């Protein structure tokens, strides 16, 4: 039966390998739906899904909304900035009022780590984590892993480097957890102070040399420097970061192989990655965005579809 082993999709920390593979396989069937002239299927007709966004988003918010509409669900969008949170209403009261309107699923992005797990205490319906602070961004990792699977036909033994601001990155954490469960080898590359010390316990390789990471990798997942989460700043200058860690045309052309280039977005062109690299044939960045719709369709279908109604 096509369903996940869990009621919610909160993170990849406790996810089963079989669930990750089921999400990939289902997403790839939805990719075919997205290539059809008519891209809508009735799988979630009659289901009400609310998107709760307490933090800025372009890709995740729009692709959840599109995935829900492609599956024929009814969609409600909640924007914290224009809500009664500004009148002092709590998260608990906010979501319990929304639940009273009879919703079947809530998707939430929130700046506080652990907030999606907390939401499972307030609501009866399935919860999907669209990014909780610096903790996890599991649907992003699933679309990254699906894009790798689509490109290489496997995840096991792939060498994937995650380059950039690991310290503040929920994308890095979910990718490490998901890739390792699927048998990939992971290398983290960043200045020492942007890689938390506990990362060595995850069995990942660590490098502070971008050229070494490029030589080792089948694919590079490049992260932006999250200056908004850095307080006074952990990177002395953008130019210095680019010189030491930027994925540049010159660095790619020095290799005698083609490394697949990935980035979850938003991109800071000319900082962590050059425009030439981001837009090259080696880049799958926009394919990641399309796979984001398919992966979110897959997760929502596996949580809410007909197999869950018994
Ligand atoms: N990758 C990602 O989460 O992008 P947004 O913040 O635009 O959703």
py3Dmol code that shows the C-alpha trace and the ligand (Angstrom):
import py3Dmol

protein = """\
ATOM      1  CA  UNK A   1       0.000   0.000   0.000  1.00  0.00           C
ATOM      2  CA  UNK A   2       1.376   3.472  -0.904  1.00  0.00           C
ATOM      3  CA  UNK A   3       1.601   5.364   2.351  1.00  0.00           C
ATOM      4  CA  UNK A   4       4.309   6.633   4.660  1.00  0.00           C
ATOM      5  CA  UNK A   5       5.018   4.901   7.962  1.00  0.00           C
ATOM      6  CA  UNK A   6       4.456   8.208   9.811  1.00  0.00           C
ATOM      7  CA  UNK A   7       1.439  10.508  10.219  1.00  0.00           C
ATOM      8  CA  UNK A   8       3.562  13.679   9.867  1.00  0.00           C
ATOM      9  CA  UNK A   9       6.579  14.713   7.763  1.00  0.00           C
ATOM     10  CA  UNK A  10       8.653  16.668  10.272  1.00  0.00           C
ATOM     11  CA  UNK A  11      12.247  15.723   9.495  1.00  0.00           C
ATOM     12  CA  UNK A  12      14.635  13.155   8.059  1.00  0.00           C
ATOM     13  CA  UNK A  13      16.289  12.429  11.445  1.00  0.00           C
ATOM     14  CA  UNK A  14      13.858   9.602  12.181  1.00  0.00           C
ATOM     15  CA  UNK A  15      12.753   8.866   8.591  1.00  0.00           C
ATOM     16  CA  UNK A  16      12.958   5.293   7.332  1.00  0.00           C
ATOM     17  CA  UNK A  17      14.967   4.522   4.191  1.00  0.00           C
ATOM     18  CA  UNK A  18      11.857   2.822   2.753  1.00  0.00           C
ATOM     19  CA  UNK A  19       9.817   6.040   3.221  1.00  0.00           C
ATOM     20  CA  UNK A  20      12.525   8.119   1.516  1.00  0.00           C
ATOM     21  CA  UNK A  21      12.594   5.705  -1.444  1.00  0.00           C
ATOM     22  CA  UNK A  22       8.759   5.716  -1.636  1.00  0.00           C
ATOM     23  CA  UNK A  23       8.753   9.540  -1.747  1.00  0.00           C
ATOM     24  CA  UNK A  24      11.358   9.516  -4.563  1.00  0.00           C
ATOM     25  CA  UNK A  25       9.521   6.867  -6.611  1.00  0.00           C
ATOM     26  CA  UNK A  26       6.158   8.613  -6.199  1.00  0.00           C
ATOM     27  CA  UNK A  27       7.700  12.012  -7.030  1.00  0.00           C
ATOM     28  CA  UNK A  28       9.111  10.645 -10.282  1.00  0.00           C
ATOM     29  CA  UNK A  29       5.632   9.464 -11.327  1.00  0.00           C
ATOM     30  CA  UNK A  30       4.308  12.955 -10.532  1.00  0.00           C
ATOM     31  CA  UNK A  31       7.134  14.430 -12.637  1.00  0.00           C
ATOM     32  CA  UNK A  32       5.452  12.719 -15.595  1.00  0.00           C
ATOM     33  CA  UNK A  33       2.123  14.335 -14.639  1.00  0.00           C
ATOM     34  CA  UNK A  34       3.872  17.734 -14.647  1.00  0.00           C
ATOM     35  CA  UNK A  35       4.944  17.190 -18.272  1.00  0.00           C
ATOM     36  CA  UNK A  36       1.334  16.602 -19.456  1.00  0.00           C
ATOM     37  CA  UNK A  37      -0.711  19.349 -21.179  1.00  0.00           C
ATOM     38  CA  UNK A  38      -3.230  19.088 -18.303  1.00  0.00           C
ATOM     39  CA  UNK A  39      -1.237  18.854 -15.094  1.00  0.00           C
ATOM     40  CA  UNK A  40      -4.066  18.418 -12.583  1.00  0.00           C
ATOM     41  CA  UNK A  41      -5.141  15.090 -11.045  1.00  0.00           C
ATOM     42  CA  UNK A  42      -8.025  14.491  -8.584  1.00  0.00           C
ATOM     43  CA  UNK A  43      -6.067  12.613  -5.857  1.00  0.00           C
ATOM     44  CA  UNK A  44      -6.747  15.107  -3.017  1.00  0.00           C
ATOM     45  CA  UNK A  45     -10.136  16.432  -4.166  1.00  0.00           C
ATOM     46  CA  UNK A  46     -12.129  17.515  -1.106  1.00  0.00           C
ATOM     47  CA  UNK A  47      -9.054  17.854   1.172  1.00  0.00           C
ATOM     48  CA  UNK A  48      -8.323  21.229   2.780  1.00  0.00           C
ATOM     49  CA  UNK A  49      -4.662  22.164   3.250  1.00  0.00           C
ATOM     50  CA  UNK A  50      -3.414  25.292   5.037  1.00  0.00           C
ATOM     51  CA  UNK A  51       0.022  26.765   4.362  1.00  0.00           C
ATOM     52  CA  UNK A  52       1.316  28.541   7.478  1.00  0.00           C
ATOM     53  CA  UNK A  53       4.305  30.732   6.631  1.00  0.00           C
ATOM     54  CA  UNK A  54       5.883  32.650   9.518  1.00  0.00           C
ATOM     55  CA  UNK A  55       9.098  33.333   7.594  1.00  0.00           C
ATOM     56  CA  UNK A  56       9.898  34.557   4.078  1.00  0.00           C
ATOM     57  CA  UNK A  57       9.828  32.069   1.206  1.00  0.00           C
ATOM     58  CA  UNK A  58       9.564  32.060  -2.569  1.00  0.00           C
ATOM     59  CA  UNK A  59      10.235  28.502  -3.809  1.00  0.00           C
ATOM     60  CA  UNK A  60       8.857  26.462  -0.910  1.00  0.00           C
ATOM     61  CA  UNK A  61       5.657  28.476  -0.476  1.00  0.00           C
ATOM     62  CA  UNK A  62       4.809  28.592  -4.170  1.00  0.00           C
ATOM     63  CA  UNK A  63       5.698  24.984  -4.842  1.00  0.00           C
ATOM     64  CA  UNK A  64       3.597  23.694  -1.922  1.00  0.00           C
ATOM     65  CA  UNK A  65       0.672  25.766  -3.170  1.00  0.00           C
ATOM     66  CA  UNK A  66       1.126  24.509  -6.737  1.00  0.00           C
ATOM     67  CA  UNK A  67       1.555  20.889  -5.582  1.00  0.00           C
ATOM     68  CA  UNK A  68      -1.683  21.131  -3.581  1.00  0.00           C
ATOM     69  CA  UNK A  69      -3.552  22.613  -6.563  1.00  0.00           C
ATOM     70  CA  UNK A  70      -2.116  19.989  -8.962  1.00  0.00           C
ATOM     71  CA  UNK A  71      -3.589  17.349  -6.611  1.00  0.00           C
ATOM     72  CA  UNK A  72      -6.982  19.193  -6.596  1.00  0.00           C
ATOM     73  CA  UNK A  73      -6.865  20.035  -2.862  1.00  0.00           C
ATOM     74  CA  UNK A  74      -8.502  23.220  -1.531  1.00  0.00           C
ATOM     75  CA  UNK A  75      -5.768  25.601  -0.384  1.00  0.00           C
ATOM     76  CA  UNK A  76      -5.673  28.266   2.339  1.00  0.00           C
ATOM     77  CA  UNK A  77      -2.624  30.518   2.717  1.00  0.00           C
ATOM     78  CA  UNK A  78      -1.795  32.132   6.052  1.00  0.00           C
ATOM     79  CA  UNK A  79       0.718  34.993   6.092  1.00  0.00           C
ATOM     80  CA  UNK A  80       1.952  35.841   9.583  1.00  0.00           C
ATOM     81  CA  UNK A  81       2.675  39.464   8.631  1.00  0.00           C
ATOM     82  CA  UNK A  82      -1.013  40.240   7.972  1.00  0.00           C
ATOM     83  CA  UNK A  83      -2.516  38.027  10.698  1.00  0.00           C
ATOM     84  CA  UNK A  84      -3.890  38.552  14.204  1.00  0.00           C
ATOM     85  CA  UNK A  85      -0.519  37.441  15.585  1.00  0.00           C
ATOM     86  CA  UNK A  86       0.165  41.174  15.347  1.00  0.00           C
ATOM     87  CA  UNK A  87      -2.634  41.720  17.903  1.00  0.00           C
ATOM     88  CA  UNK A  88      -0.950  39.333  20.342  1.00  0.00           C
ATOM     89  CA  UNK A  89      -2.657  36.029  19.440  1.00  0.00           C
ATOM     90  CA  UNK A  90      -0.501  32.980  20.230  1.00  0.00           C
ATOM     91  CA  UNK A  91       0.609  30.303  17.745  1.00  0.00           C
ATOM     92  CA  UNK A  92      -1.515  27.758  19.600  1.00  0.00           C
ATOM     93  CA  UNK A  93      -4.699  29.873  19.415  1.00  0.00           C
ATOM     94  CA  UNK A  94      -3.977  30.791  15.799  1.00  0.00           C
ATOM     95  CA  UNK A  95      -3.634  27.213  14.571  1.00  0.00           C
ATOM     96  CA  UNK A  96      -6.475  25.851  16.711  1.00  0.00           C
ATOM     97  CA  UNK A  97      -8.811  28.479  15.198  1.00  0.00           C
ATOM     98  CA  UNK A  98      -7.692  27.405  11.735  1.00  0.00           C
ATOM     99  CA  UNK A  99      -8.247  23.758  12.674  1.00  0.00           C
ATOM    100  CA  UNK A 100     -11.796  24.617  13.771  1.00  0.00           C
ATOM    101  CA  UNK A 101     -12.480  25.425  10.106  1.00  0.00           C
ATOM    102  CA  UNK A 102     -11.895  21.671   9.379  1.00  0.00           C
ATOM    103  CA  UNK A 103      -8.510  21.331   7.738  1.00  0.00           C
ATOM    104  CA  UNK A 104      -6.942  18.017   6.679  1.00  0.00           C
ATOM    105  CA  UNK A 105      -3.252  19.038   6.691  1.00  0.00           C
ATOM    106  CA  UNK A 106      -1.005  21.935   7.748  1.00  0.00           C
ATOM    107  CA  UNK A 107       2.272  22.905   6.082  1.00  0.00           C
ATOM    108  CA  UNK A 108       4.389  25.208   8.244  1.00  0.00           C
ATOM    109  CA  UNK A 109       7.564  27.298   7.924  1.00  0.00           C
ATOM    110  CA  UNK A 110       8.614  28.897  11.181  1.00  0.00           C
ATOM    111  CA  UNK A 111      11.848  30.554  12.417  1.00  0.00           C
ATOM    112  CA  UNK A 112      11.957  28.518  15.656  1.00  0.00           C
ATOM    113  CA  UNK A 113      13.700  25.107  15.564  1.00  0.00           C
ATOM    114  CA  UNK A 114      11.315  22.363  16.733  1.00  0.00           C
ATOM    115  CA  UNK A 115       8.179  24.416  16.044  1.00  0.00           C
ATOM    116  CA  UNK A 116       6.713  21.859  13.595  1.00  0.00           C
ATOM    117  CA  UNK A 117       7.062  19.082  16.159  1.00  0.00           C
ATOM    118  CA  UNK A 118       5.335  21.376  18.686  1.00  0.00           C
ATOM    119  CA  UNK A 119       2.511  21.911  16.194  1.00  0.00           C
ATOM    120  CA  UNK A 120       1.741  18.169  16.305  1.00  0.00           C
ATOM    121  CA  UNK A 121       0.660  18.740  19.940  1.00  0.00           C
ATOM    122  CA  UNK A 122      -1.805  21.482  18.909  1.00  0.00           C
ATOM    123  CA  UNK A 123      -3.377  19.932  15.777  1.00  0.00           C
ATOM    124  CA  UNK A 124      -4.908  16.530  14.995  1.00  0.00           C
ATOM    125  CA  UNK A 125      -4.107  16.561  11.254  1.00  0.00           C
ATOM    126  CA  UNK A 126      -0.837  15.638   9.477  1.00  0.00           C
ATOM    127  CA  UNK A 127       1.861  18.361   9.676  1.00  0.00           C
ATOM    128  CA  UNK A 128       4.519  18.960   7.011  1.00  0.00           C
ATOM    129  CA  UNK A 129       7.693  20.872   7.902  1.00  0.00           C
ATOM    130  CA  UNK A 130       8.499  23.542   5.301  1.00  0.00           C
ATOM    131  CA  UNK A 131      11.595  24.645   7.271  1.00  0.00           C
ATOM    132  CA  UNK A 132      11.901  25.193  11.036  1.00  0.00           C
ATOM    133  CA  UNK A 133      14.636  27.674  11.871  1.00  0.00           C
ATOM    134  CA  UNK A 134      18.115  26.132  11.666  1.00  0.00           C
ATOM    135  CA  UNK A 135      16.763  22.642  12.406  1.00  0.00           C
ATOM    136  CA  UNK A 136      15.467  20.842   9.266  1.00  0.00           C
ATOM    137  CA  UNK A 137      14.066  21.502   5.792  1.00  0.00           C
ATOM    138  CA  UNK A 138      13.094  17.945   4.885  1.00  0.00           C
ATOM    139  CA  UNK A 139      11.113  18.636   1.692  1.00  0.00           C
ATOM    140  CA  UNK A 140      14.115  20.585   0.313  1.00  0.00           C
ATOM    141  CA  UNK A 141      16.399  17.617   1.073  1.00  0.00           C
ATOM    142  CA  UNK A 142      13.904  15.257  -0.560  1.00  0.00           C
ATOM    143  CA  UNK A 143      13.834  17.344  -3.731  1.00  0.00           C
ATOM    144  CA  UNK A 144      17.667  17.493  -3.705  1.00  0.00           C
ATOM    145  CA  UNK A 145      17.924  13.707  -3.240  1.00  0.00           C
ATOM    146  CA  UNK A 146      15.261  13.091  -5.913  1.00  0.00           C
ATOM    147  CA  UNK A 147      17.192  15.334  -8.337  1.00  0.00           C
ATOM    148  CA  UNK A 148      20.361  13.308  -7.671  1.00  0.00           C
ATOM    149  CA  UNK A 149      18.454  10.035  -8.124  1.00  0.00           C
ATOM    150  CA  UNK A 150      17.025  11.313 -11.401  1.00  0.00           C
ATOM    151  CA  UNK A 151      20.507  12.335 -12.618  1.00  0.00           C
ATOM    152  CA  UNK A 152      22.552   9.319 -11.467  1.00  0.00           C
ATOM    153  CA  UNK A 153      19.903   6.547 -11.189  1.00  0.00           C
ATOM    154  CA  UNK A 154      21.101   5.811  -7.636  1.00  0.00           C
ATOM    155  CA  UNK A 155      22.079   7.470  -4.349  1.00  0.00           C
ATOM    156  CA  UNK A 156      24.183   4.685  -2.803  1.00  0.00           C
ATOM    157  CA  UNK A 157      27.926   5.508  -2.881  1.00  0.00           C
ATOM    158  CA  UNK A 158      27.391   8.883  -4.588  1.00  0.00           C
ATOM    159  CA  UNK A 159      29.888  11.466  -3.351  1.00  0.00           C
ATOM    160  CA  UNK A 160      28.015  14.663  -2.459  1.00  0.00           C
ATOM    161  CA  UNK A 161      29.660  17.796  -1.056  1.00  0.00           C
ATOM    162  CA  UNK A 162      27.647  20.397   0.825  1.00  0.00           C
ATOM    163  CA  UNK A 163      29.494  23.704   0.564  1.00  0.00           C
ATOM    164  CA  UNK A 164      28.839  26.928   2.459  1.00  0.00           C
ATOM    165  CA  UNK A 165      27.123  28.065   5.623  1.00  0.00           C
ATOM    166  CA  UNK A 166      26.533  24.664   7.273  1.00  0.00           C
ATOM    167  CA  UNK A 167      26.231  26.307  10.720  1.00  0.00           C
ATOM    168  CA  UNK A 168      22.954  28.097   9.943  1.00  0.00           C
ATOM    169  CA  UNK A 169      21.583  25.655   7.379  1.00  0.00           C
ATOM    170  CA  UNK A 170      18.509  23.476   7.881  1.00  0.00           C
ATOM    171  CA  UNK A 171      19.040  22.341   4.271  1.00  0.00           C
ATOM    172  CA  UNK A 172      22.475  20.950   5.176  1.00  0.00           C
ATOM    173  CA  UNK A 173      21.146  19.061   8.189  1.00  0.00           C
ATOM    174  CA  UNK A 174      18.268  17.410   6.301  1.00  0.00           C
ATOM    175  CA  UNK A 175      20.533  16.585   3.337  1.00  0.00           C
ATOM    176  CA  UNK A 176      23.173  14.959   5.554  1.00  0.00           C
ATOM    177  CA  UNK A 177      20.521  12.830   7.303  1.00  0.00           C
ATOM    178  CA  UNK A 178      18.711  11.835   4.096  1.00  0.00           C
ATOM    179  CA  UNK A 179      21.783  11.216   1.932  1.00  0.00           C
ATOM    180  CA  UNK A 180      23.467   9.061   4.559  1.00  0.00           C
ATOM    181  CA  UNK A 181      20.307   6.980   5.070  1.00  0.00           C
ATOM    182  CA  UNK A 182      20.329   6.310   1.324  1.00  0.00           C
ATOM    183  CA  UNK A 183      24.014   5.258   1.376  1.00  0.00           C
ATOM    184  CA  UNK A 184      25.648   8.381  -0.102  1.00  0.00           C
ATOM    185  CA  UNK A 185      29.023   9.676   1.075  1.00  0.00           C
ATOM    186  CA  UNK A 186      28.890  13.284   2.311  1.00  0.00           C
ATOM    187  CA  UNK A 187      31.628  15.915   2.553  1.00  0.00           C
ATOM    188  CA  UNK A 188      31.113  19.302   4.223  1.00  0.00           C
ATOM    189  CA  UNK A 189      33.216  22.199   2.948  1.00  0.00           C
ATOM    190  CA  UNK A 190      33.298  25.632   4.621  1.00  0.00           C
ATOM    191  CA  UNK A 191      35.462  27.852   6.806  1.00  0.00           C
ATOM    192  CA  UNK A 192      35.982  26.075  10.181  1.00  0.00           C
ATOM    193  CA  UNK A 193      33.665  28.438  12.081  1.00  0.00           C
ATOM    194  CA  UNK A 194      30.760  27.704   9.672  1.00  0.00           C
ATOM    195  CA  UNK A 195      30.836  23.936  10.405  1.00  0.00           C
ATOM    196  CA  UNK A 196      29.490  23.016  13.874  1.00  0.00           C
ATOM    197  CA  UNK A 197      31.885  20.780  15.867  1.00  0.00           C
ATOM    198  CA  UNK A 198      29.177  18.104  16.367  1.00  0.00           C
ATOM    199  CA  UNK A 199      29.125  17.449  12.606  1.00  0.00           C
ATOM    200  CA  UNK A 200      32.188  15.187  12.971  1.00  0.00           C
ATOM    201  CA  UNK A 201      29.908  12.768  14.901  1.00  0.00           C
ATOM    202  CA  UNK A 202      27.751  12.283  11.776  1.00  0.00           C
ATOM    203  CA  UNK A 203      30.489  10.346   9.940  1.00  0.00           C
ATOM    204  CA  UNK A 204      30.867  13.018   7.250  1.00  0.00           C
ATOM    205  CA  UNK A 205      34.181  14.103   5.702  1.00  0.00           C
ATOM    206  CA  UNK A 206      35.152  17.688   6.478  1.00  0.00           C
ATOM    207  CA  UNK A 207      37.286  19.930   4.274  1.00  0.00           C
ATOM    208  CA  UNK A 208      38.170  23.601   4.275  1.00  0.00           C
ATOM    209  CA  UNK A 209      39.449  23.471   0.700  1.00  0.00           C
ATOM    210  CA  UNK A 210      36.937  24.016  -2.123  1.00  0.00           C
ATOM    211  CA  UNK A 211      39.324  22.553  -4.711  1.00  0.00           C
ATOM    212  CA  UNK A 212      39.588  19.326  -2.688  1.00  0.00           C
ATOM    213  CA  UNK A 213      35.766  19.166  -2.428  1.00  0.00           C
ATOM    214  CA  UNK A 214      35.432  19.627  -6.193  1.00  0.00           C
ATOM    215  CA  UNK A 215      38.026  16.898  -6.924  1.00  0.00           C
ATOM    216  CA  UNK A 216      36.248  14.429  -4.595  1.00  0.00           C
ATOM    217  CA  UNK A 217      32.609  15.040  -5.589  1.00  0.00           C
ATOM    218  CA  UNK A 218      30.066  13.672  -8.027  1.00  0.00           C
ATOM    219  CA  UNK A 219      27.760  16.548  -7.055  1.00  0.00           C
ATOM    220  CA  UNK A 220      28.087  19.808  -5.149  1.00  0.00           C
ATOM    221  CA  UNK A 221      25.155  21.274  -3.200  1.00  0.00           C
ATOM    222  CA  UNK A 222      26.109  24.935  -2.696  1.00  0.00           C
ATOM    223  CA  UNK A 223      24.538  26.933   0.148  1.00  0.00           C
ATOM    224  CA  UNK A 224      24.302  30.662   0.503  1.00  0.00           C
ATOM    225  CA  UNK A 225      25.906  32.622   3.340  1.00  0.00           C
ATOM    226  CA  UNK A 226      22.972  33.405   5.660  1.00  0.00           C
ATOM    227  CA  UNK A 227      24.025  36.860   6.754  1.00  0.00           C
ATOM    228  CA  UNK A 228      20.582  37.452   8.325  1.00  0.00           C
ATOM    229  CA  UNK A 229      21.261  34.647  10.850  1.00  0.00           C
ATOM    230  CA  UNK A 230      24.867  35.706  11.612  1.00  0.00           C
ATOM    231  CA  UNK A 231      24.346  38.605  14.014  1.00  0.00           C
ATOM    232  CA  UNK A 232      27.504  40.741  13.791  1.00  0.00           C
ATOM    233  CA  UNK A 233      28.737  38.566  10.934  1.00  0.00           C
ATOM    234  CA  UNK A 234      30.953  35.478  10.679  1.00  0.00           C
ATOM    235  CA  UNK A 235      32.347  36.212   7.224  1.00  0.00           C
ATOM    236  CA  UNK A 236      34.753  39.176   7.136  1.00  0.00           C
ATOM    237  CA  UNK A 237      33.896  40.088   3.552  1.00  0.00           C
ATOM    238  CA  UNK A 238      31.928  38.721   0.620  1.00  0.00           C
ATOM    239  CA  UNK A 239      35.015  39.043  -1.597  1.00  0.00           C
ATOM    240  CA  UNK A 240      37.150  37.016   0.810  1.00  0.00           C
ATOM    241  CA  UNK A 241      34.489  34.274   0.950  1.00  0.00           C
ATOM    242  CA  UNK A 242      34.250  34.142  -2.853  1.00  0.00           C
ATOM    243  CA  UNK A 243      38.042  33.998  -3.236  1.00  0.00           C
ATOM    244  CA  UNK A 244      38.374  31.090  -0.795  1.00  0.00           C
ATOM    245  CA  UNK A 245      35.120  29.116  -1.224  1.00  0.00           C
ATOM    246  CA  UNK A 246      33.278  30.409  -4.295  1.00  0.00           C
ATOM    247  CA  UNK A 247      32.443  27.872  -7.005  1.00  0.00           C
ATOM    248  CA  UNK A 248      33.884  29.745  -9.964  1.00  0.00           C
ATOM    249  CA  UNK A 249      34.266  29.069 -13.681  1.00  0.00           C
ATOM    250  CA  UNK A 250      38.055  28.784 -13.245  1.00  0.00           C
ATOM    251  CA  UNK A 251      37.732  26.174 -10.489  1.00  0.00           C
ATOM    252  CA  UNK A 252      35.280  24.069 -12.529  1.00  0.00           C
ATOM    253  CA  UNK A 253      37.400  24.257 -15.672  1.00  0.00           C
ATOM    254  CA  UNK A 254      40.482  22.998 -13.796  1.00  0.00           C
ATOM    255  CA  UNK A 255      38.716  19.641 -13.230  1.00  0.00           C
ATOM    256  CA  UNK A 256      38.874  16.842 -15.765  1.00  0.00           C
ATOM    257  CA  UNK A 257      35.300  15.714 -14.979  1.00  0.00           C
ATOM    258  CA  UNK A 258      31.797  17.244 -14.809  1.00  0.00           C
ATOM    259  CA  UNK A 259      30.510  17.802 -11.292  1.00  0.00           C
ATOM    260  CA  UNK A 260      26.734  18.260 -10.957  1.00  0.00           C
ATOM    261  CA  UNK A 261      25.967  21.713  -9.521  1.00  0.00           C
ATOM    262  CA  UNK A 262      23.017  22.128  -7.119  1.00  0.00           C
ATOM    263  CA  UNK A 263      21.750  25.029  -5.029  1.00  0.00           C
ATOM    264  CA  UNK A 264      18.536  25.206  -2.948  1.00  0.00           C
ATOM    265  CA  UNK A 265      18.176  28.956  -3.575  1.00  0.00           C
ATOM    266  CA  UNK A 266      18.053  31.810  -3.091  1.00  0.00           C
ATOM    267  CA  UNK A 267      21.389  32.259  -4.898  1.00  0.00           C
ATOM    268  CA  UNK A 268      23.852  35.051  -4.160  1.00  0.00           C
ATOM    269  CA  UNK A 269      25.450  35.197  -7.620  1.00  0.00           C
ATOM    270  CA  UNK A 270      29.126  36.112  -7.506  1.00  0.00           C
ATOM    271  CA  UNK A 271      29.438  35.068  -3.849  1.00  0.00           C
ATOM    272  CA  UNK A 272      29.058  31.306  -3.247  1.00  0.00           C
ATOM    273  CA  UNK A 273      28.593  30.553  -6.967  1.00  0.00           C
ATOM    274  CA  UNK A 274      29.349  32.413 -10.188  1.00  0.00           C
ATOM    275  CA  UNK A 275      26.639  33.099 -12.766  1.00  0.00           C
ATOM    276  CA  UNK A 276      28.589  31.045 -15.347  1.00  0.00           C
ATOM    277  CA  UNK A 277      28.447  27.994 -13.045  1.00  0.00           C
ATOM    278  CA  UNK A 278      24.841  28.472 -11.882  1.00  0.00           C
ATOM    279  CA  UNK A 279      23.601  28.728 -15.479  1.00  0.00           C
ATOM    280  CA  UNK A 280      25.909  26.083 -17.005  1.00  0.00           C
ATOM    281  CA  UNK A 281      24.891  22.690 -18.446  1.00  0.00           C
ATOM    282  CA  UNK A 282      26.313  21.113 -15.289  1.00  0.00           C
ATOM    283  CA  UNK A 283      23.744  22.938 -13.152  1.00  0.00           C
ATOM    284  CA  UNK A 284      20.447  21.225 -12.213  1.00  0.00           C
ATOM    285  CA  UNK A 285      19.261  24.176 -10.115  1.00  0.00           C
ATOM    286  CA  UNK A 286      16.034  24.870 -12.020  1.00  0.00           C
ATOM    287  CA  UNK A 287      15.341  21.144 -12.325  1.00  0.00           C
ATOM    288  CA  UNK A 288      15.525  21.039  -8.512  1.00  0.00           C
ATOM    289  CA  UNK A 289      12.747  23.652  -8.457  1.00  0.00           C
ATOM    290  CA  UNK A 290      10.526  21.547 -10.742  1.00  0.00           C
ATOM    291  CA  UNK A 291      11.271  18.448  -8.667  1.00  0.00           C
ATOM    292  CA  UNK A 292      10.210  20.500  -5.646  1.00  0.00           C
ATOM    293  CA  UNK A 293       6.641  20.533  -6.948  1.00  0.00           C
ATOM    294  CA  UNK A 294       6.729  16.779  -7.673  1.00  0.00           C
ATOM    295  CA  UNK A 295       8.254  15.922  -4.270  1.00  0.00           C
ATOM    296  CA  UNK A 296       5.690  18.015  -2.400  1.00  0.00           C
ATOM    297  CA  UNK A 297       2.895  16.370  -4.426  1.00  0.00           C
ATOM    298  CA  UNK A 298       4.410  13.019  -3.467  1.00  0.00           C
ATOM    299  CA  UNK A 299       4.591  13.759   0.277  1.00  0.00           C
ATOM    300  CA  UNK A 300       1.074  15.239   0.448  1.00  0.00           C
ATOM    301  CA  UNK A 301      -0.363  12.347  -1.588  1.00  0.00           C
ATOM    302  CA  UNK A 302       1.384   9.745   0.607  1.00  0.00           C
ATOM    303  CA  UNK A 303       0.137  11.462   3.806  1.00  0.00           C
ATOM    304  CA  UNK A 304      -3.413  12.283   2.707  1.00  0.00           C
ATOM    305  CA  UNK A 305      -4.241  10.112  -0.301  1.00  0.00           C
ATOM    306  CA  UNK A 306      -6.776   7.312  -0.457  1.00  0.00           C
ATOM    307  CA  UNK A 307      -4.450   4.763   1.212  1.00  0.00           C
ATOM    308  CA  UNK A 308      -4.703   6.806   4.438  1.00  0.00           C
ATOM    309  CA  UNK A 309      -8.497   6.760   4.654  1.00  0.00           C
ATOM    310  CA  UNK A 310      -9.013   3.251   6.050  1.00  0.00           C
TER     311      UNK A 310
END
"""
ligand_1 = """\
8
LIG
N 15.000 26.694 -0.905
C 14.137 27.426 -0.193
O 13.698 27.025 0.880
O 13.795 28.631 -0.768
P 12.700 29.637 -0.178
O 13.244 30.165 1.115
O 12.527 30.686 -1.229
O 11.444 28.853 0.065
"""
view = py3Dmol.view(width=600, height=400)
view.addModel(protein, "pdb")
view.setStyle({"model": 0}, {"cartoon": {"style": "trace"}})
view.addModel(ligand_1, "xyz")
view.setStyle({"model": 1}, {"stick": {}})
view.zoomTo()
view.show()
